[in-house]
Amino acid sequence: MSVSGEQERSVIQYYGRAAEEYDKEYEIPYFKKLYDKITWRYVEPYLPESGVVLDAGGGTGKWTIPMVKKGLKVVLYDISREMLNVARRKIMREQLENMVVFKEGDICRIDFPDNCFDFVLAEGDPISYCSNPDRALGELARVLKPGCFMAAGVDSLFSVARGMLVRKGPEEALKVLREKRFFAEAWGFHCWAFSPSDLRSLFEKNGLEVVKIVGKTVAYVSRPETESLLQDEEKAEKLLELELMLCEEPSIVGYGGHLHIVAKKKAYHE
Ligand SMILES: C[S@@+](CC[C@H](N)C(=O)[O-])C[C@H]1O[C@@H](n2cnc3c(N)ncnc32)[C@H](O)[C@@H]1O
């Protein structure tokens, strides 16, 4: 694959180094008991009964595997060869390889024809990490069949700004709010962050009707002193119930650590 720019090179470099340890990082209770469960709640009901899914920026196959287990064929598409290699190993171990096509590529230039997927997933921030979210949305919407759904997770502008305010002060927070982009020092690349209204506009501009925007997570903030809540199974379940009760509430969605969007491509007759 030819790589267009500095942003893509930095993302490829980072995930090239991180791939082998990537899954371990997400095995913590916050993701297992809370975040991933909320994500699946807002993916599963929108999956088609059959057909082909594009798992865009699908990484090590975290969501490809459950979608295949529901009987769907999946194109696991990612800019990082190393992330795809980890995914291939996991998928072969589960003997699911007949249902998956692995494809290296950039979501800003998707090498598939128009209207060919029955569902598109872009979970875990690939839209935030790409060079041009508007171009990516154009591509993701183009390959989705009319009348079908798309779900995506992105970085949340207000949550990032709040984090900057605490760590670096008001100047840096204002910079993020103005540029809607920040440099993730630990990863070595830029990330786009979205307010709920920016996200809505981006999707609508690209011919998608917004079904839901959800904050993940809106009440729970992961801190050493709150971790004990997630260690206790009963409390963790209550916490999930609480997050599911609040995560669509428009007045607080924007405070979610991440935003999750579900949208539908208009059918021809709509
Ligand atoms: C945080 S991981 C999420 C992986 C997976 N979707 C998940 O939820 O575990 C972000 C993924 O997006 C991929 N990515 C970033 N920019 C991309 C781009 N422009 N095109 C395709 N994939 C990209 C990365 O290589 C990485 O695998």
The ligand as an SDF file (V2000), in Angstrom:
LIG
                    3D

 27 29  0  0  0  0  0  0  0  0999 V2000
   -7.5130    1.8580   18.8260 C   0  0  0  0  0  0  0  0  0  0  0  0
   -7.3390    0.7860   17.4390 S   0  0  0  0  0  0  0  0  0  0  0  0
   -8.9770    0.0810   17.3070 C   0  0  0  0  0  0  0  0  0  0  0  0
   -8.9720   -1.2880   16.7050 C   0  0  0  0  0  0  0  0  0  0  0  0
  -10.3330   -1.9960   16.7550 C   0  0  0  0  0  0  0  0  0  0  0  0
  -11.3060   -1.3390   15.9330 N   0  0  0  0  0  0  0  0  0  0  0  0
  -10.8090   -2.0950   18.1810 C   0  0  0  0  0  0  0  0  0  0  0  0
  -11.8630   -1.5090   18.5200 O   0  0  0  0  0  0  0  0  0  0  0  0
  -10.1280   -2.7690   18.9820 O   0  0  0  0  0  0  0  0  0  0  0  0
   -7.3130    1.9080   16.0620 C   0  0  0  0  0  0  0  0  0  0  0  0
   -7.0700    1.2020   14.7460 C   0  0  0  0  0  0  0  0  0  0  0  0
   -7.3010    2.1230   13.6700 O   0  0  0  0  0  0  0  0  0  0  0  0
   -6.3430    1.8630   12.6710 C   0  0  0  0  0  0  0  0  0  0  0  0
   -6.2320    3.0600   11.8200 N   0  0  0  0  0  0  0  0  0  0  0  0
   -5.7870    4.2770   12.1870 C   0  0  0  0  0  0  0  0  0  0  0  0
   -5.8240    5.1110   11.1270 N   0  0  0  0  0  0  0  0  0  0  0  0
   -6.3170    4.4000   10.0830 C   0  0  0  0  0  0  0  0  0  0  0  0
   -6.5920    4.7170    8.7240 C   0  0  0  0  0  0  0  0  0  0  0  0
   -6.3560    5.9260    8.2240 N   0  0  0  0  0  0  0  0  0  0  0  0
   -7.1000    3.7500    7.9310 N   0  0  0  0  0  0  0  0  0  0  0  0
   -7.3360    2.4930    8.4240 C   0  0  0  0  0  0  0  0  0  0  0  0
   -7.0790    2.1490    9.6950 N   0  0  0  0  0  0  0  0  0  0  0  0
   -6.5800    3.0840   10.5260 C   0  0  0  0  0  0  0  0  0  0  0  0
   -5.0820    1.5410   13.4550 C   0  0  0  0  0  0  0  0  0  0  0  0
   -4.1230    0.8890   12.6720 O   0  0  0  0  0  0  0  0  0  0  0  0
   -5.6480    0.6940   14.5850 C   0  0  0  0  0  0  0  0  0  0  0  0
   -5.6610   -0.6680   14.2520 O   0  0  0  0  0  0  0  0  0  0  0  0
  1  2  1  0
  2  3  1  0
  2 10  1  0
  3  4  1  0
  4  5  1  0
  5  6  1  0
  5  7  1  0
  7  8  2  0
  7  9  1  0
 10 11  1  0
 11 12  1  0
 11 26  1  0
 12 13  1  0
 13 14  1  0
 13 24  1  0
 14 15  1  0
 14 23  1  0
 15 16  2  0
 16 17  1  0
 17 18  1  0
 17 23  2  0
 18 19  1  0
 18 20  2  0
 20 21  1  0
 21 22  2  0
 22 23  1  0
 24 25  1  0
 24 26  1  0
 26 27  1  0
M  CHG  2   2   1   9  -1
M  END
$$$$
